[in-house]
Amino acid sequence: MIFAGLVFFCMSIAAPVWSDAGRSNWDGPVLGMSFPPVQNRREIDFTITSLRALEIRHVRIAENWERRGMQPNRAAFGELKARIGLLQAAGLDVMLTVQADGPSEACETTGKHGCKLRSDAPFERYLELLLAEVGDDIGSIQFGNEWDHQFPGTAAEFLVLHQRFAAVVRQERPDLTIVLGGITNRAPYAHLVCSQGQDFGVENVDTDAFTASFCTRDAHINDRIMADISNMIQNADFDVFDVHLYDAPALWEGSITWLRSQLGEIPIWVTEFGGPHPELEPSDPEYQAKRLPDYMSAVKALQVQRAYYFRLTDDQVSFHNNSGLYDMKGRPKPALEVFRQALGL
């Protein structure tokens, strides 16, 4: 994202000075920010300044093989290395999401959000170079984003690619935490709403109509994804499980409980949380600010290690494109002050 006519003033970011003085009212999971703007120095300065004001030290950013070429050299990672280095030098812990994509010649099947890599694609070489360049400045890494929804192949095919990814990480950087590519909230919500009879819990949503569509029409999809998740948990090599929770905070605690029943003691991170639902709820900034306390209260109560808010600024491409604390020009929205209050700042 490129800010047009950005209207903020950047603070100096020379030294990573963070204070916990104002965090007395927050005793929930460690908070992070998912996909803040980091495409150029101006955006990076804005992100560092904004997160410092919120006392947030964890960020999740993305990397795409398709941008590096089929046979990249180390120089191809120069811009990414510099970007992550600035974040790390400012005291931020970086989680890197390696998107499930690649150059066209590496792809067997291509979809809207990425591709299924060929079995003979030089995926391992790409990962080795990536880790050599940025491994020192990141704390955790994952392959794929919302594989249960976005990956243009089967869950079994995603598992094969994840295992290739995990094998390289274990070999090259065993110190890094491997986070299993995040799932959407579809499966846990289906369990709670369709099997347990819980209400979606959003006043603007017609429960009967929602249940008819989500539970009846899509029952076969829900069943398949639940089975896929169970298989992934049993067979994938990972350290942390990742789930995204949106829109229906009344279902978040139950979602974690359902996942915990399958994961045992494996840690859970929520690398995206927020709302409102852009198709079922109003999208104006005032409504977002009204709903935000429900999200913050719900996530605070979750028994998870980390939770990353989605997102710092609005954008034009995400499904939850108006969930930012700032608009696309970097101007604070009403939600920003609500967010600060929830943190006790």
C-alpha positions in Angstrom: 0.0 0.0 0.0 1.3 3.5 -0.8 -0.1 6.3 1.2 -1.4 9.2 -0.9 -0.9 12.6 0.7 0.1 11.1 4.1 -0.7 13.6 6.9 1.2 12.3 9.9 4.4 13.5 11.5 7.1 10.9 12.2 8.9 10.7 15.5 12.5 9.9 15.6 13.0 6.1 15.5 16.7 6.0 16.1 16.5 4.1 19.4 14.0 1.3 20.4 12.5 3.0 23.5 9.4 1.2 24.7 7.5 1.8 27.9 5.1 -0.6 29.7 4.0 2.2 32.1 0.5 2.5 30.6 -0.3 -1.2 30.2 -1.7 -1.8 33.7 -5.2 -2.6 32.4 -4.1 -5.2 29.8 -3.4 -8.7 31.1 -4.4 -10.6 28.0 -2.3 -12.2 25.3 0.8 -10.4 24.0 -0.6 -8.1 21.3 0.8 -7.7 17.8 -0.2 -6.0 14.6 -0.9 -8.0 11.4 0.3 -6.6 8.1 1.0 -3.0 8.9 2.3 -0.8 6.0 6.0 -1.5 5.4 6.5 -1.1 1.7 8.8 1.9 1.8 10.7 4.0 4.4 7.8 6.4 4.9 5.4 3.6 5.7 8.0 1.9 8.0 8.5 5.1 9.9 4.8 5.5 10.3 4.3 1.9 11.5 7.2 2.1 14.0 5.9 5.4 15.4 2.3 4.2 15.6 3.2 0.9 17.3 5.5 2.6 19.7 2.6 4.8 20.8 0.5 1.7 21.4 3.4 -0.2 23.1 3.0 -3.0 20.6 6.3 -4.9 19.8 5.2 -7.7 17.5 4.4 -7.4 13.8 3.5 -9.8 11.1 4.5 -9.0 7.5 4.5 -11.0 4.3 7.0 -12.3 1.7 6.2 -13.5 -1.8 8.4 -15.8 -3.9 6.8 -14.6 -7.0 8.5 -11.2 -6.5 12.0 -12.7 -6.4 12.1 -14.7 -9.6 12.5 -18.4 -10.4 16.3 -18.4 -9.6 16.9 -15.5 -7.2 20.3 -14.5 -6.0 20.9 -13.0 -2.6 20.7 -9.5 -4.0 17.0 -10.1 -4.8 16.3 -10.0 -1.1 18.0 -6.7 -0.4 14.9 -4.6 -0.1 13.2 -7.1 2.2 16.3 -7.5 4.3 16.6 -3.7 4.7 12.9 -3.5 5.6 13.0 -6.2 8.2 16.2 -4.8 9.6 14.6 -1.4 10.2 11.8 -3.1 12.1 14.1 -5.3 14.1 16.4 -2.3 14.9 13.4 -0.4 16.3 12.7 -3.2 18.8 10.0 -5.0 16.9 9.7 -8.8 16.8 8.9 -9.8 13.2 6.8 -12.8 12.2 7.2 -13.5 8.5 4.4 -15.1 6.5 5.8 -16.7 3.3 2.8 -16.6 1.0 1.8 -19.8 -0.9 2.8 -18.4 -4.3 5.7 -18.5 -6.7 6.8 -17.4 -10.2 4.5 -18.6 -12.8 6.9 -21.3 -14.1 7.1 -22.8 -10.5 3.3 -23.1 -10.3 1.2 -26.2 -11.2 -2.1 -24.6 -10.4 -2.8 -20.9 -9.9 -5.6 -19.2 -8.0 -6.6 -15.7 -6.9 -4.4 -15.8 -3.8 -1.4 -17.8 -4.9 -0.5 -21.1 -6.4 0.3 -24.8 -5.8 3.9 -25.3 -6.5 5.2 -28.0 -8.8 7.0 -30.9 -7.1 10.2 -30.0 -9.0 10.0 -26.2 -8.3 13.2 -25.0 -6.6 11.3 -24.0 -3.5 14.0 -25.2 -1.1 16.7 -23.1 -2.8 14.5 -20.0 -2.5 13.9 -20.7 1.2 17.5 -21.2 1.9 18.4 -17.9 0.4 15.5 -16.2 2.2 16.6 -17.6 5.6 20.2 -16.7 5.0 19.3 -13.1 4.3 16.6 -12.4 6.9 16.8 -15.3 9.4 18.7 -13.3 12.0 16.1 -10.5 12.1 12.9 -12.5 12.5 11.5 -14.5 15.4 8.9 -16.8 13.7 7.9 -17.9 10.2 5.0 -19.6 8.5 4.1 -20.8 5.0 0.7 -19.9 3.6 -2.2 -17.7 4.8 -5.7 -19.1 5.4 -4.9 -22.3 3.5 -8.4 -23.7 4.3 -9.8 -20.9 2.1 -7.2 -19.4 -0.2 -4.9 -22.2 -1.3 -5.7 -23.3 -4.9 -5.3 -27.0 -4.1 -6.3 -29.6 -1.6 -5.3 -29.6 2.0 -3.2 -32.7 1.4 -1.3 -30.8 -1.3 -0.8 -27.9 1.1 0.5 -30.3 3.7 3.2 -31.5 1.3 4.3 -28.0 0.6 4.3 -27.1 4.3 6.4 -30.1 5.1 8.9 -29.1 2.4 9.0 -25.6 4.0 9.4 -26.9 7.5 12.2 -29.3 6.6 14.3 -26.3 5.3 13.6 -24.2 8.3 14.5 -27.0 10.7 17.7 -27.5 8.8 18.8 -23.9 8.2 17.3 -22.1 11.2 16.2 -24.4 13.9 16.0 -21.5 16.3 13.0 -20.1 14.5 9.4 -20.8 15.6 7.4 -22.5 12.8 3.8 -21.3 12.8 1.3 -23.4 10.9 -0.2 -21.2 8.2 -3.4 -19.6 9.6 -6.9 -21.0 9.2 -10.0 -18.9 8.9 -12.7 -19.0 11.6 -15.0 -21.2 9.4 -14.4 -24.5 11.0 -14.6 -23.4 14.7 -17.7 -21.3 13.9 -19.3 -24.2 12.1 -18.7 -26.4 15.2 -20.2 -23.8 17.5 -23.1 -22.5 15.4 -24.1 -25.6 13.4 -23.3 -28.4 15.9 -23.7 -26.7 19.2 -26.5 -24.3 18.3 -24.8 -21.1 19.4 -25.9 -17.8 18.1 -23.6 -15.9 15.7 -24.0 -13.0 18.3 -24.1 -10.0 16.0 -27.2 -7.9 16.3 -27.4 -6.9 12.6 -27.2 -10.5 11.4 -30.4 -12.6 10.8 -29.6 -15.7 12.7 -32.0 -17.9 10.8 -30.8 -16.8 7.4 -27.2 -17.1 8.4 -27.7 -20.6 9.8 -29.5 -21.7 6.7 -26.7 -20.5 4.5 -23.7 -21.4 6.6 -24.9 -24.6 8.2 -27.1 -26.2 5.7 -25.9 -25.0 2.2 -22.2 -25.2 3.2 -22.4 -28.3 5.5 -20.2 -30.4 3.2 -17.6 -27.6 3.0 -17.6 -27.3 6.8 -17.2 -31.0 7.3 -14.3 -31.2 4.9 -12.4 -28.3 6.4 -12.9 -29.7 9.9 -11.4 -33.1 8.8 -8.6 -31.2 7.0 -7.6 -29.3 10.1 -7.6 -32.5 12.2 -5.3 -34.2 9.7 -3.0 -31.2 9.5 -2.7 -31.0 13.3 -1.8 -34.7 13.4 0.7 -34.7 10.5 2.3 -31.3 10.0 5.6 -30.2 11.6 5.0 -27.0 13.5 5.5 -25.3 16.8 2.5 -23.0 17.0 -1.1 -23.2 15.6 -2.6 -20.1 14.0 -6.2 -19.1 13.7 -7.9 -15.9 12.5 -10.9 -14.7 14.5 -13.3 -12.1 13.1 -16.6 -10.4 13.5 -18.3 -12.6 16.1 -16.5 -12.2 19.4 -19.1 -14.2 21.3 -17.7 -17.2 19.4 -14.0 -16.6 20.0 -13.6 -18.3 23.4 -15.5 -21.4 22.2 -13.3 -21.5 19.0 -10.1 -21.7 21.0 -11.7 -24.3 23.3 -12.6 -26.4 20.2 -9.1 -26.1 18.8 -7.5 -26.8 22.2 -9.4 -30.1 22.4 -7.4 -31.2 19.3 -4.1 -29.5 19.9 -3.4 -30.4 23.5 -0.6 -28.3 24.8 0.5 -26.9 21.4 0.5 -23.1 21.6 -2.1 -21.1 19.7 -1.6 -17.6 18.2 -4.4 -15.5 16.7 -2.5 -13.7 14.0 -5.6 -11.8 12.8 -8.5 -10.6 14.8 -11.0 -7.8 14.3 -14.1 -6.7 12.3 -16.8 -5.7 11.6 -18.0 -8.0 8.8 -17.9 -5.8 5.7 -21.0 -7.6 4.1 -23.1 -8.1 7.2 -22.5 -5.0 9.2 -22.2 -1.3 8.7 -18.7 -0.1 7.5 -18.6 3.5 8.8 -15.8 4.5 11.3 -18.3 5.2 14.1 -19.8 1.7 14.0 -16.3 0.2 13.9 -15.4 2.2 17.0 -18.6 1.0 18.7 -17.8 -2.7 18.0 -14.1 -2.6 18.8 -14.5 -2.8 22.6 -16.3 -6.2 22.1 -13.3 -7.5 20.1 -10.7 -6.2 22.6 -12.7 -7.7 25.6 -13.1 -11.0 23.8 -9.4 -11.4 22.8 -8.2 -10.3 26.2 -10.0 -13.3 27.7 -8.5 -15.9 25.3 -6.1 -18.5 26.5 -3.6 -17.9 23.7 0.0 -16.7 23.7 -0.3 -13.9 21.1 -3.0 -12.0 19.2 -2.3 -9.7 16.3 -4.9 -7.0 15.4 -5.9 -6.7 11.8 -4.9 -4.0 10.9 -3.1 -0.7 11.5 -4.4 1.1 8.4 -7.3 0.7 6.0 -6.5 -0.7 2.5 -8.2 -1.4 -0.8 -7.6 -5.1 -1.2 -8.3 -6.9 2.1 -11.8 -8.4 2.8 -11.8 -6.4 6.1 -10.4 -3.4 4.3 -11.9 -0.8 6.7 -10.8 -2.4 10.0 -7.7 -0.1 10.4 -7.0 2.2 13.3 -6.0 4.8 10.7 -7.4 5.5 7.3 -5.4 5.1 4.1 -4.0 8.5 4.4 -2.6 7.8 7.9 -5.3 9.8 9.7 -6.5 8.4 13.0 -10.0 7.0 13.1 -12.3 6.9 16.1 -11.2 3.3 16.7 -7.7 4.3 17.5 -8.7 6.0 20.8 -10.9 3.0 21.7 -8.0 0.7 21.1 -5.8 2.8 23.3 -8.3 2.9 26.1 -8.6 -0.9 25.9 -4.9 -1.1 26.5 -5.0 1.2 29.4 -3.0 3.9 27.6 
